Amino acid sequence: MSDVFRIGISDDFYTEAAEPLDFVCRKKFMGVAGIAFDRLQTDADKFASPESLAGYDAIFALATKVNADSLRGVERLAVVARWGVGYDRIDVPALTEAGVALTITPAAVRRPVAEAIFTLIFALSKNLLLQDRVARGGGWRGNLPKMGISIGGRTLGSVGCGNIGQEMFREARSLGFGRFLACDPQVTQEQVKDLGVELVDIDTLFRESDFVTVNTLLNAQTKGLVQERHFRLMKPSAYFINTARGPIVEHAALVKALRENWIAGAGIDVFPVEPPPKDDPLFALDNVIVAPHALAWTTELMNDNGTEASDAVLAVARGEIPNGVVNRDVLRHPKFLAKLERRRK
């Protein structure tokens, strides 16, 4: 195949992940014959237009939004390679209809996100921010208004038990938790029995867990899944942690639960709107730890994301089916198969 395989790199990489992008591009594409890459222009809301997509065979997507309008008249594009695993900004059926594969990077994210969850579990259970404030203010341990807790014997729960949830439980086995609970209609008990996870309904999960974590995709079924009634079920000593997606949780209900001390605290890495407004009511509360959707953003995560996404793109450039395809139906779509065949000629 003599045609140049063109890769578009969405704008946000250059402002949010320029260093790992440069590393990955040098590692994977420099010197590879027939490969070219440049900046993909998106609008202020990160939407990609048909005009911006038309000249590419593949795009790297960080927070890029692609919908049916984006794909109108776009014939060349074969793959959208997402750096990460969430794809709520991508219209997957529209991609399939256009004969475009969506790939994600599950291997790259599972451990960094699990580590981010434990960062919040330990920080919350040991009152880390409170201890920091007391020490900086000239106080000492006798000035602490409350004690921390041990995680030994506690119950760890997860809303969702897929790639990241299972990794969280896998890493948690050596930490002394007394019980693992999860709710996930897509997972069977047989699939998680070796991890020691009990599959339960969502009410039981919230009622019996000491740490409730969110590890599910955002989609039509999970948007607003966690509601006020779930927070009312939680123990007053329990903690809530969300490192998945903000809209999975009713934000006002979370604020109310923290403000009225229904629960002991929360660790929040994701928000309904990102970045959140400066007057988000969570910022006024002292029983919550917040982060800018970056707790899992390590050098290793970004490099591994890039490597996994690049491997998917390079497979398509060779006319091969890539790993990590979300919309498996596209693998039988005549348009997609024709694009692969063209690369093999």
Long-range contacts (C-beta under 8 A, 24 or more apart in sequence): 1-34, 1-319, 1-342, 1-343, 1-344, 1-345, 2-34, 3-34, 4-34, 4-35, 4-36, 5-34, 5-35, 5-36, 5-57, 5-58, 5-317, 5-343, 6-36, 6-37, 6-38, 6-55, 6-56, 6-57, 6-58, 7-35, 7-36, 7-37, 7-38, 7-56, 7-57, 7-58, 7-59, 7-60, 7-313, 8-37, 8-38, 8-39, 8-40, 8-52, 8-53, 8-55, 8-56, 8-58, 8-59, 8-60, 9-37, 9-38, 9-39, 9-40, 9-59, 9-60, 10-40, 10-42, 10-46, 10-48, 10-59, 10-60, 10-61, 10-62, 10-63, 10-64, 11-39, 11-40, 11-41, 11-42, 11-46, 12-42, 12-46, 12-62, 12-63, 12-64, 13-60, 13-62, 14-39, 16-62, 16-63, 17-62, 17-83, 17-302, 19-302, 20-299, 20-302, 20-303, 20-305, 20-306, 21-60, 21-306, 23-303, 23-306, 24-302, 24-303, 24-306, 24-307, 24-310, 25-306, 27-306, 27-307, 27-310, 28-306, 28-307, 28-310, 28-311, 28-314, 29-310, 32-314, 34-317, 35-314, 35-317, 40-64, 46-89, 50-74, 53-77, 57-316, 57-317, 57-339, 58-313, 58-316, 58-317, 60-309, 60-313, 61-89, 61-90, 63-89, 64-89, 64-90, 65-89, 65-90, 66-90, 66-91, 66-94, 66-95, 67-91, 67-94, 68-94, 68-97, 70-94, 71-95, 71-97, 71-98, 71-100, 74-98, 76-339, 78-316, 78-336, 78-339, 78-340, 78-343, 79-103, 79-312, 79-313, 79-316, 79-322, 81-309, 81-310, 81-312, 81-313, 81-322, 82-309, 83-302, 83-305, 83-306, 83-309, 84-108, 84-109, 84-305, 85-109, 85-163, 85-164, 85-217, 86-217, 86-218, 86-244, 86-245, 87-217, 87-326, 88-217, 88-218, 88-219, 88-245, 88-247, 92-326, 92-327, 93-327, 95-327, 95-330, 96-327, 96-329, 96-330, 96-333, 98-335, 99-330, 99-333, 99-334, 99-335, 99-336, 99-338, 99-339, 100-330, 100-336, 101-316, 101-322, 101-325, 101-326, 101-327, 101-330, 101-331, 101-336, 102-325, 102-326, 102-327, 102-330, 103-309, 103-312, 103-313, 103-322, 103-323, 103-324, 103-325, 103-326, 104-324, 104-326, 105-304, 105-305, 105-308, 105-309, 105-324, 106-163, 106-324, 107-304, 107-308, 108-301, 108-304, 108-305, 108-307, 108-308, 109-163, 109-164, 109-296, 109-301, 109-305, 110-163, 110-164, 110-166, 110-167, 111-167, 111-171, 112-296, 112-297, 112-298, 112-300, 112-301, 113-164, 113-167, 113-168, 113-215, 113-243, 113-296, 114-164, 114-167, 114-168, 114-170, 114-171, 115-171, 115-296, 116-243, 116-269, 116-295, 116-296, 117-168, 117-213, 117-215, 117-241, 117-243, 118-168, 118-171, 118-172, 118-175, 119-295, 120-241, 120-243, 120-267, 120-269, 120-289, 120-295, 121-151, 121-156, 121-211, 121-239, 121-241, 121-267, 122-151, 123-267, 123-289, 124-239, 124-241, 124-264, 124-265, 124-266, 124-267, 124-289, 125-149, 125-150, 125-151, 125-211, 125-239, 128-289, 129-286, 129-289, 130-286, 149-237, 150-176, 151-175, 151-176, 151-177, 151-210, 151-211, 152-176, 152-177, 152-178, 153-177, 153-178, 154-178, 154-179, 154-210, 154-211, 155-179, 155-180, 155-181, 155-208, 155-209, 155-210, 155-211, 156-180, 156-181, 156-209, 156-210, 156-211, 156-213, 157-181, 157-182, 157-205, 157-206, 157-208, 157-209, 157-210, 157-211, 157-212, 157-213, 158-182, 158-183, 158-184, 158-205, 158-212, 158-213, 158-214, 158-215, 159-183, 159-184, 159-202, 159-205, 159-212, 159-213, 159-214, 159-215, 159-216, 159-225, 159-226, 159-248, 160-184, 160-214, 160-215, 160-216, 160-217, 160-222, 160-244, 161-187, 161-192, 161-197, 161-199, 161-215, 162-186, 162-187, 162-215, 162-216, 162-217, 164-215, 164-244, 165-213, 165-215, 165-216, 166-192, 166-195, 166-197, 168-213, 168-215, 169-195, 169-196, 169-197, 170-195, 179-208, 181-205, 181-208, 181-209, 184-216, 202-230, 203-230, 203-233, 206-230, 206-231, 206-233, 206-234, 207-233, 207-234, 207-235, 209-234, 209-238, 210-235, 210-237, 210-238, 210-239, 211-238, 211-239, 211-241, 212-238, 212-239, 212-240, 212-241, 213-241, 213-242, 213-243, 214-241, 214-242, 214-243, 214-244, 214-245, 214-248, 214-249, 215-243, 215-244, 216-244, 216-248, 217-244, 217-245, 218-244, 218-245, 218-247, 218-248, 222-248, 223-247, 223-248, 224-248, 224-249, 224-250, 225-249, 226-250, 226-253, 226-254, 227-253, 228-253, 228-256, 228-257, 231-256, 231-257, 231-262, 231-263, 232-257, 232-262, 234-262, 234-263, 235-263, 236-261, 236-262, 236-263, 236-264, 237-264, 238-263, 238-264, 239-263, 239-264, 239-265, 239-266, 239-267, 240-265, 240-266, 240-267, 241-266, 241-267, 241-268, 242-266, 242-267, 242-268, 242-269, 242-270, 243-267, 243-269, 243-270, 243-295, 243-296, 244-270, 245-270, 246-270, 246-271, 246-272, 246-273, 246-274, 247-272, 254-282, 255-281, 255-282, 255-285, 258-282, 258-285, 258-287, 258-288, 259-285, 261-287, 265-289, 267-291, 269-293, 269-294, 269-295, 269-296, 316-340, 316-343, 317-343, 318-343, 318-344, 319-343, 319-344
